[in-house]
Amino acid sequence: MKKATIRFSILFAMTAIFACSTGNKEEKAETEDKSMEEKTEESVSSISLTPVESPEFDDSMLEMLSPMENETNLEPGAVKFSYNVKNYELATQTIDADVKNCANSPKGQHIHLILNNQPYSAHYESEFTKNLEEGHYVALSFLSRSYHESVKSYGAANIRQFTVGKEPSGQEIADLSDPHMFYSRPKGTYTGKDAQKVLLDFYLLNTELSEEGNKVRATINGEEFMLDKWQPYFIEGAEMGEMSIKLELLDAKGELIPSPFNPVERTVTLEAGDAS
């Protein structure tokens, strides 16, 4: 009886050790699976694009008075820009600015002036001057809401070319009847709440976007978004720090549409501090 009892004890102990070892392996496997799941979740982008709805200004008009189309007698230095604005009030807040929860200009509605698809300058009066160096310029002007969203209705924009100083040699002259895309927002540094919802906005000329036609590919911090509607979007979920944005106007085959302004890349900064 004693021998049987000893054998049973040994067998029980071995079974317990085996069970414990198996349990440890299962727990380890579960831990590894959870770790892999967490890594997979971390690798999935948290950036999202949300379409923005805003008040329309269908009857607004922006007429550019100077510089004139193809003007060539402009001297380098202070160049005068003047506009005729109709059915749109500059230097006043857009009606939904207080509930938009994004970066907003305290100076109100304005004109965006984009020269050669470089970062825009905002102007709150219909006349102003800009210091320009010698060269050829493509000037896109459009009305902007106080939170820097472009007014896309017919007549709310103007594009033209002019030359300051001597006509440059070897510079590509844009055909303004071709399809073009101009970058507008985001721009600069966003702080605090302003960094949570960042406006993505661009301006199209001579083209439309659709599921079967031309599209805009937006690449944000390496993540691609294919846009088939011309409208503004809020970028949400981006990490604080530098945010890179690349916009490409593509044809129905997914190929880059030829333009001196396509593609375009910009970098902005998101900061977690309090917005000023």
C-alpha positions as CSV (number, residue, x, y, z in Angstrom):
1,M,0.0,0.0,0.0
2,K,2.8,2.4,0.8
3,K,4.4,1.8,-2.6
4,A,1.1,2.4,-4.4
5,T,0.6,5.6,-2.4
6,I,4.1,6.8,-3.3
7,R,3.6,6.1,-7.0
8,F,0.3,7.9,-6.9
9,S,1.9,10.9,-5.2
10,I,4.7,11.1,-7.9
11,L,2.1,10.7,-10.7
12,F,0.0,13.5,-9.1
13,A,3.0,15.8,-8.8
14,M,4.1,15.2,-12.4
15,T,0.6,15.9,-13.6
16,A,0.5,19.2,-11.6
17,I,3.9,20.2,-13.0
18,F,2.7,19.5,-16.5
19,A,-0.5,21.4,-16.0
20,C,1.3,24.4,-14.6
21,S,3.8,24.3,-17.5
22,T,0.9,24.2,-20.0
23,G,-0.9,27.0,-18.2
24,N,2.2,29.2,-18.3
25,K,2.6,28.6,-22.0
26,E,-1.0,29.4,-22.6
27,E,-0.7,32.6,-20.5
28,K,2.5,33.5,-22.4
29,A,0.7,32.9,-25.7
30,E,-2.2,35.1,-24.7
31,T,0.1,37.8,-23.5
32,E,2.0,37.7,-26.9
33,D,-1.3,37.8,-28.8
34,K,-2.5,40.8,-26.8
35,S,0.8,42.5,-27.4
36,M,0.5,41.9,-31.1
37,E,-3.1,43.2,-31.1
38,E,-1.9,46.4,-29.3
39,K,0.9,46.9,-31.8
40,T,-1.6,46.4,-34.6
41,E,-3.9,49.0,-33.1
42,E,-1.1,51.4,-32.7
43,S,-0.1,51.0,-36.3
44,V,-3.6,51.9,-37.5
45,S,-3.8,55.6,-38.3
46,S,-5.9,57.7,-36.0
47,I,-6.1,60.6,-38.5
48,S,-9.5,61.2,-40.0
49,L,-11.0,63.7,-42.5
50,T,-14.5,65.0,-41.9
51,P,-16.3,67.1,-44.5
52,V,-17.1,70.6,-43.4
53,E,-20.5,72.3,-43.9
54,S,-20.5,76.2,-43.9
55,P,-22.7,79.1,-44.8
56,E,-22.9,79.7,-48.6
57,F,-22.2,83.0,-50.3
58,D,-23.6,82.1,-53.7
59,D,-24.0,85.7,-54.9
60,S,-20.6,87.0,-53.6
61,M,-18.2,88.5,-56.2
62,L,-14.5,89.3,-56.3
63,E,-13.3,91.4,-59.2
64,M,-9.5,92.1,-59.4
65,L,-8.8,95.6,-60.6
66,S,-5.0,95.6,-60.4
67,P,-2.5,94.4,-61.4
68,M,-4.1,94.0,-64.8
69,E,-4.0,90.7,-66.8
70,N,-0.6,90.2,-68.4
71,E,0.7,93.6,-67.1
72,T,4.4,94.0,-67.6
73,N,5.3,97.5,-66.6
74,L,5.4,96.8,-62.8
75,E,8.5,97.9,-60.9
76,P,10.0,95.6,-58.3
77,G,9.0,96.6,-54.7
78,A,5.6,97.7,-53.6
79,V,3.0,96.5,-56.0
80,K,-0.6,97.7,-55.6
81,F,-3.4,95.2,-55.4
82,S,-7.0,96.3,-55.6
83,Y,-10.4,94.6,-55.8
84,N,-14.1,95.2,-56.2
85,V,-16.0,93.1,-53.6
86,K,-19.7,92.6,-54.0
87,N,-22.2,90.9,-51.6
88,Y,-19.5,90.0,-49.2
89,E,-18.3,91.9,-46.1
90,L,-14.6,92.0,-45.3
91,A,-13.3,92.3,-41.8
92,T,-16.4,90.8,-40.1
93,Q,-16.9,87.4,-38.5
94,T,-18.6,84.6,-40.5
95,I,-21.9,83.8,-38.9
96,D,-20.9,80.4,-37.6
97,A,-17.4,81.2,-36.5
98,D,-18.2,80.9,-32.8
99,V,-19.3,77.3,-33.2
100,K,-16.8,76.1,-35.7
101,N,-14.2,75.1,-33.0
102,C,-11.3,75.6,-35.3
103,A,-8.6,78.3,-35.9
104,N,-10.4,81.6,-36.7
105,S,-9.1,85.1,-37.6
106,P,-10.2,87.7,-35.0
107,K,-10.0,90.2,-37.9
108,G,-12.8,88.5,-39.7
109,Q,-13.5,87.6,-43.4
110,H,-10.8,88.5,-45.9
111,I,-9.2,87.8,-49.3
112,H,-6.7,85.0,-49.7
113,L,-3.9,86.0,-52.2
114,I,-1.8,83.1,-53.5
115,L,1.2,83.9,-55.7
116,N,2.7,81.0,-57.7
117,N,1.1,78.6,-55.3
118,Q,3.2,79.8,-52.4
119,P,1.6,80.2,-48.9
120,Y,-1.2,82.7,-49.1
121,S,-1.4,86.2,-47.5
122,A,-4.7,87.3,-45.9
123,H,-6.0,90.8,-46.6
124,Y,-9.0,92.5,-44.8
125,E,-9.3,95.4,-47.1
126,S,-9.9,95.6,-50.8
127,E,-6.7,97.6,-51.5
128,F,-3.2,96.9,-50.3
129,T,0.4,96.6,-51.5
130,K,2.9,93.7,-51.5
131,N,6.6,93.9,-51.9
132,L,7.4,91.7,-54.9
133,E,10.7,90.8,-56.4
134,E,11.4,90.7,-60.2
135,G,9.6,87.7,-61.8
136,H,6.5,86.3,-63.4
137,Y,3.5,85.8,-61.2
138,V,0.3,83.7,-61.3
139,A,-2.1,85.4,-58.8
140,L,-5.1,83.5,-57.4
141,S,-7.4,85.6,-55.2
142,F,-10.5,84.3,-53.6
143,L,-12.9,85.3,-50.8
144,S,-12.3,83.6,-47.5
145,R,-14.5,83.1,-44.4
146,S,-13.1,84.3,-41.1
147,Y,-11.9,80.7,-40.3
148,H,-9.9,80.7,-43.6
149,E,-12.3,78.5,-45.6
150,S,-12.5,79.6,-49.3
151,V,-15.7,80.6,-50.9
152,K,-16.1,78.3,-53.9
153,S,-19.1,79.8,-55.6
154,Y,-18.8,81.1,-59.2
155,G,-17.4,84.6,-59.3
156,A,-15.8,84.5,-55.8
157,A,-12.3,84.0,-57.2
158,N,-10.0,85.6,-59.8
159,I,-6.8,84.4,-61.4
160,R,-4.4,86.2,-63.7
161,Q,-0.7,86.5,-64.6
162,F,1.6,89.6,-64.6
163,T,5.3,90.3,-64.6
164,V,7.3,92.4,-62.2
165,G,10.5,93.9,-63.8
166,K,12.0,92.0,-66.7
167,E,10.3,88.9,-68.3
168,P,12.3,86.0,-66.8
169,S,13.9,83.5,-69.2
170,G,13.3,79.8,-68.9
171,Q,10.4,80.2,-66.5
172,E,7.3,78.0,-67.2
173,I,4.3,80.1,-68.0
174,A,1.1,78.5,-66.9
175,D,-1.9,78.0,-69.2
176,L,-4.7,79.3,-67.1
177,S,-7.3,77.4,-69.2
178,D,-5.8,74.0,-68.0
179,P,-6.9,72.3,-64.8
180,H,-5.0,73.6,-61.7
181,M,-5.1,73.0,-58.0
182,F,-3.9,75.6,-55.4
183,Y,-3.1,74.8,-51.8
184,S,-4.7,77.0,-49.1
185,R,-4.9,75.4,-45.7
186,P,-3.5,74.3,-43.2
187,K,-0.8,76.9,-42.7
188,G,1.6,77.8,-39.8
189,T,1.2,76.7,-36.2
190,Y,-1.9,75.4,-34.4
191,T,-2.1,75.5,-30.6
192,G,-4.4,73.9,-28.0
193,K,-8.0,73.4,-29.2
194,D,-7.1,74.8,-32.7
195,A,-4.8,71.7,-33.1
196,Q,-7.7,69.3,-32.6
197,K,-9.6,70.3,-35.8
198,V,-7.4,71.6,-38.6
199,L,-8.9,72.8,-41.8
200,L,-7.8,71.2,-45.0
201,D,-8.8,73.4,-48.0
202,F,-7.6,73.8,-51.6
203,Y,-8.9,75.7,-54.7
204,L,-9.6,74.1,-58.1
205,L,-9.7,75.7,-61.5
206,N,-11.1,74.3,-64.7
207,T,-11.8,70.9,-63.2
208,E,-14.3,68.9,-61.1
209,L,-13.8,65.9,-58.8
210,S,-15.9,62.8,-59.0
211,E,-15.8,59.0,-58.2
212,E,-15.1,58.2,-61.9
213,G,-13.1,61.3,-62.8
214,N,-10.4,63.5,-61.4
215,K,-9.6,63.2,-57.7
216,V,-7.3,64.8,-55.1
217,R,-5.0,62.5,-53.2
218,A,-4.2,64.0,-49.8
219,T,-1.2,62.4,-48.0
220,I,-1.1,63.4,-44.3
221,N,1.8,62.1,-42.2
222,G,2.1,59.3,-44.7
223,E,-1.5,58.3,-44.6
224,E,-3.4,58.6,-48.0
225,F,-6.9,59.9,-48.4
226,M,-8.6,60.0,-51.9
227,L,-11.0,62.9,-52.2
228,D,-13.7,62.9,-55.0
229,K,-15.6,66.0,-53.8
230,W,-14.3,69.6,-53.8
231,Q,-15.1,70.7,-50.3
232,P,-13.2,71.5,-47.1
233,Y,-12.3,68.9,-44.5
234,F,-11.3,68.9,-40.8
235,I,-8.1,66.9,-40.1
236,E,-8.7,65.2,-36.7
237,G,-6.6,62.8,-34.6
238,A,-3.2,63.9,-35.7
239,E,-0.4,63.7,-33.1
240,M,1.2,66.9,-31.8
241,G,4.4,68.0,-33.6
242,E,5.0,68.5,-37.3
243,M,2.3,67.4,-39.7
244,S,3.2,67.0,-43.4
245,I,0.5,67.5,-46.1
246,K,0.9,66.6,-49.8
247,L,-1.9,67.3,-52.3
248,E,-1.9,65.7,-55.8
249,L,-4.5,66.4,-58.5
250,L,-5.0,63.1,-60.3
251,D,-6.9,62.2,-63.5
252,A,-9.3,59.3,-63.8
253,K,-6.4,56.8,-64.3
254,G,-4.7,58.0,-61.1
255,E,-2.0,59.8,-62.9
256,L,-0.7,63.3,-62.0
257,I,-2.3,66.1,-64.0
258,P,0.4,68.3,-65.5
259,S,0.6,71.7,-63.9
260,P,3.5,73.8,-62.5
261,F,1.6,73.8,-59.2
262,N,0.9,70.0,-58.9
263,P,1.8,68.4,-56.6
264,V,2.3,70.6,-53.6
265,E,3.7,69.8,-50.1
266,R,3.6,71.7,-46.9
267,T,4.5,71.2,-43.2
268,V,2.6,72.7,-40.3
269,T,3.1,72.4,-36.5
270,L,0.6,71.2,-33.9
271,E,1.1,72.2,-30.3
272,A,-0.7,71.0,-27.2
273,G,-0.5,74.3,-25.2
274,D,-3.4,76.7,-24.7
275,A,-4.5,78.5,-27.9
276,S,-3.9,82.2,-27.8
